[in-house]
Amino acid sequence: VRWSRALVWLTVIGLALPGLRAQSTDSVPLPEELFPQLQPILIKALSQSTAMLTASSAITQAEASQTIANGMLLPRLETSTFYSSTTSIVALNTDIMSRANGLFYSLALSQPVFQWGTYKAQVDSAKIGVLIAEKNYAEAYRLLALSIRSQFFGLIIKKKVLRNAEFALKLATADLRLEEEKLRNGTSAPGNLIGPQMSVEEARLSRDRVAADLDQARRLF
């Protein structure tokens, strides 16, 4: 049921968004269109997210309440069938005895009339409850998709920062090697190595911090 409801909402949103984008010439494509690998992540999160499971359960409960409320407006038919055997004796004259054996049944049909307005109001309230639950489900999906998209692009940015940090480390290492070569050739003093060495260490620490940040963000994602 959850998977079918999820697919329905994905279809509705997928059909609605192109129409909204068609109304504006300044619209931008969805992230899923730019990065196809994001679509299966969204579908998987839709089936595993606690918020989505809670919202789906709320829809199921609201639909059950609506079914119960609708049943109160329907006619009620009650039947019963039983077999009875009774024997009666007069206390003052035990010679007088009567027996009754047979199959008995009853049939009753009722329809709420005087409480119809109350029951109808309960049905309308149940319908509103279903609409609210469905709207909450759509809002939960919107927030979930927004969070996943944000984290996904955050990973891309962090990966870009890591590449820049690795490139900066390579440049600092190249400068250090150049100074070491000058020192071996006698064209530079030993004190000139301090600055490049510190630059390499700082670049390496920066690269390690960015790499750790990327790994943490990936695990959270």
C-alpha positions as CSV (number, residue, x, y, z in Angstrom):
1,V,0.0,0.0,0.0
2,R,2.8,2.4,0.9
3,W,4.7,1.6,-2.4
4,S,1.5,2.1,-4.4
5,R,0.7,5.4,-2.7
6,A,4.3,6.5,-3.2
7,L,4.2,5.7,-6.9
8,V,0.9,7.6,-7.2
9,W,2.4,10.7,-5.5
10,L,5.5,10.5,-7.6
11,T,3.4,10.3,-10.8
12,V,1.2,13.2,-9.7
13,I,4.2,15.4,-8.8
14,G,6.0,14.3,-12.0
15,L,3.0,15.3,-14.1
16,A,2.3,18.5,-12.3
17,L,5.8,19.9,-12.2
18,P,6.3,20.0,-16.0
19,G,3.1,21.9,-16.3
20,L,4.2,24.4,-13.8
21,R,7.5,24.8,-15.5
22,A,5.8,25.3,-18.8
23,Q,4.0,28.4,-17.4
24,S,7.3,30.1,-16.7
25,T,10.1,30.8,-19.2
26,D,12.5,31.3,-16.4
27,S,12.0,27.9,-14.8
28,V,15.0,25.6,-14.2
29,P,15.1,21.8,-14.5
30,L,14.7,19.6,-11.5
31,P,17.8,18.2,-9.9
32,E,16.7,14.7,-10.8
33,E,16.8,15.8,-14.5
34,L,20.4,17.0,-14.2
35,F,21.5,14.1,-12.0
36,P,19.6,10.9,-12.9
37,Q,21.3,9.0,-10.1
38,L,19.4,11.1,-7.6
39,Q,16.0,9.7,-8.7
40,P,16.5,6.2,-7.2
41,I,17.8,7.7,-4.0
42,L,14.6,9.7,-3.6
43,I,12.4,6.6,-4.2
44,K,14.4,4.6,-1.7
45,A,14.2,7.4,0.9
46,L,10.4,7.6,0.2
47,S,10.0,4.0,1.4
48,Q,12.3,4.2,4.4
49,S,11.8,7.7,5.8
50,T,10.2,7.7,9.3
51,A,8.3,10.9,8.4
52,M,6.9,9.3,5.2
53,L,5.9,6.1,7.0
54,T,4.1,8.2,9.7
55,A,2.3,10.3,7.1
56,S,1.3,7.1,5.2
57,S,0.0,5.6,8.4
58,A,-2.0,8.8,9.1
59,I,-3.7,8.5,5.6
60,T,-4.6,4.8,6.3
61,Q,-6.1,5.8,9.7
62,A,-8.0,8.7,8.1
63,E,-9.4,6.4,5.4
64,A,-10.5,3.9,8.0
65,S,-12.3,6.6,10.0
66,Q,-14.0,7.7,6.8
67,T,-15.1,4.1,6.1
68,I,-16.6,3.8,9.6
69,A,-18.4,7.2,9.2
70,N,-19.8,6.2,5.9
71,G,-21.1,2.9,7.4
72,M,-23.2,4.9,10.0
73,L,-25.3,6.3,7.2
74,L,-26.2,2.9,5.7
75,P,-29.3,0.9,6.7
76,R,-28.7,-1.7,9.4
77,L,-30.1,-5.2,9.0
78,E,-30.0,-7.5,12.0
79,T,-31.1,-11.1,12.0
80,S,-31.1,-13.9,14.5
81,T,-32.1,-17.5,14.4
82,F,-32.3,-20.0,17.3
83,Y,-33.9,-23.3,18.4
84,S,-35.6,-23.4,21.7
85,S,-37.1,-26.2,23.8
86,T,-39.0,-25.2,27.0
87,T,-41.0,-27.1,29.6
88,S,-43.4,-25.5,32.1
89,I,-44.9,-27.2,35.2
90,V,-47.5,-25.7,37.6
91,A,-46.1,-25.8,41.1
92,L,-49.4,-26.8,42.8
93,N,-50.3,-29.4,40.2
94,T,-47.4,-31.3,38.7
95,D,-49.7,-33.1,36.4
96,I,-50.2,-30.0,34.4
97,M,-47.2,-29.6,32.0
98,S,-46.6,-27.7,28.8
99,R,-43.9,-28.0,26.4
100,A,-42.8,-25.8,23.5
101,N,-40.2,-26.7,20.9
102,G,-39.4,-24.9,17.7
103,L,-37.2,-22.8,15.6
104,F,-37.4,-19.1,16.2
105,Y,-36.0,-16.2,14.1
106,S,-36.1,-12.4,14.1
107,L,-35.4,-9.8,11.4
108,A,-35.0,-6.0,12.0
109,L,-34.2,-3.3,9.6
110,S,-33.3,0.2,10.8
111,Q,-32.2,3.5,9.1
112,P,-30.9,6.5,11.0
113,V,-33.3,9.4,10.5
114,F,-33.3,11.7,13.5
115,Q,-29.5,11.5,13.8
116,W,-28.8,11.8,10.0
117,G,-27.4,15.3,10.3
118,T,-24.9,14.2,13.0
119,Y,-23.7,11.2,11.1
120,K,-23.5,13.3,7.9
121,A,-21.3,15.8,9.7
122,Q,-19.1,13.0,10.9
123,V,-18.7,11.8,7.3
124,D,-17.8,15.3,6.1
125,S,-15.3,15.6,8.9
126,A,-13.7,12.2,8.0
127,K,-13.4,13.3,4.4
128,I,-11.6,16.5,5.5
129,G,-9.3,14.3,7.7
130,V,-8.3,12.3,4.6
131,L,-7.6,15.4,2.6
132,I,-5.5,16.8,5.4
133,A,-3.6,13.6,5.8
134,E,-2.9,13.5,2.0
135,K,-1.7,17.1,2.1
136,N,0.6,16.3,5.0
137,Y,1.9,13.4,3.1
138,A,2.7,15.6,0.1
139,E,4.3,18.2,2.4
140,A,6.4,15.5,4.0
141,Y,7.6,14.3,0.6
142,R,8.4,17.9,-0.4
143,L,10.5,18.4,2.7
144,L,12.2,15.0,2.3
145,A,13.0,15.7,-1.3
146,L,14.3,19.2,-0.4
147,S,16.5,17.8,2.3
148,I,17.9,15.0,0.1
149,R,18.6,17.4,-2.8
150,S,20.3,19.8,-0.5
151,Q,22.5,17.1,1.0
152,F,23.2,15.7,-2.5
153,F,24.4,19.1,-3.7
154,G,26.3,19.6,-0.5
155,L,28.3,16.4,-1.2
156,I,29.1,17.7,-4.7
157,I,30.3,21.0,-3.3
158,K,32.4,19.3,-0.6
159,K,33.9,17.0,-3.3
160,K,34.8,20.1,-5.3
161,V,36.4,21.7,-2.2
162,L,38.4,18.4,-1.6
163,R,39.7,18.5,-5.2
164,N,40.8,22.2,-4.7
165,A,42.5,21.2,-1.4
166,E,44.4,18.4,-3.1
167,F,45.5,20.7,-5.9
168,A,46.7,23.3,-3.3
169,L,48.7,20.5,-1.6
170,K,50.2,19.5,-4.9
171,L,51.2,23.2,-5.5
172,A,52.7,23.5,-2.0
173,T,54.6,20.2,-2.4
174,A,56.0,21.4,-5.8
175,D,57.2,24.7,-4.2
176,L,58.9,22.7,-1.4
177,R,60.6,20.4,-3.9
178,L,61.8,23.4,-5.8
179,E,63.4,25.0,-2.8
180,E,65.0,21.6,-1.8
181,E,66.5,21.5,-5.3
182,K,67.8,25.0,-5.0
183,L,69.3,24.0,-1.6
184,R,71.1,21.0,-3.2
185,N,72.4,23.3,-5.9
186,G,73.7,25.8,-3.4
187,T,71.4,28.6,-4.7
188,S,69.3,28.8,-1.6
189,A,69.8,28.9,2.2
190,P,68.4,26.2,4.6
191,G,66.2,28.8,6.2
192,N,64.2,29.2,3.0
193,L,62.7,25.8,3.5
194,I,60.8,26.7,6.6
195,G,58.1,28.7,4.7
196,P,57.4,26.0,2.0
197,Q,57.4,23.2,4.7
198,M,54.8,25.1,6.7
199,S,52.7,25.6,3.6
200,V,52.8,21.9,2.8
201,E,51.8,21.0,6.4
202,E,48.9,23.5,6.4
203,A,47.8,22.3,3.0
204,R,47.9,18.7,4.1
205,L,45.9,19.5,7.3
206,S,43.3,21.4,5.3
207,R,43.0,18.5,2.8
208,D,42.5,16.1,5.7
209,R,39.9,18.2,7.3
210,V,38.0,18.6,4.1
211,A,38.2,14.8,3.4
212,A,36.9,14.0,6.9
213,D,34.1,16.5,6.4
214,L,33.2,14.8,3.1
215,D,33.2,11.3,4.7
216,Q,31.0,12.5,7.5
217,A,28.6,14.1,5.2
218,R,28.5,11.0,3.0
219,R,27.7,8.8,6.0
220,L,24.9,11.2,7.1
221,F,23.5,11.2,3.6
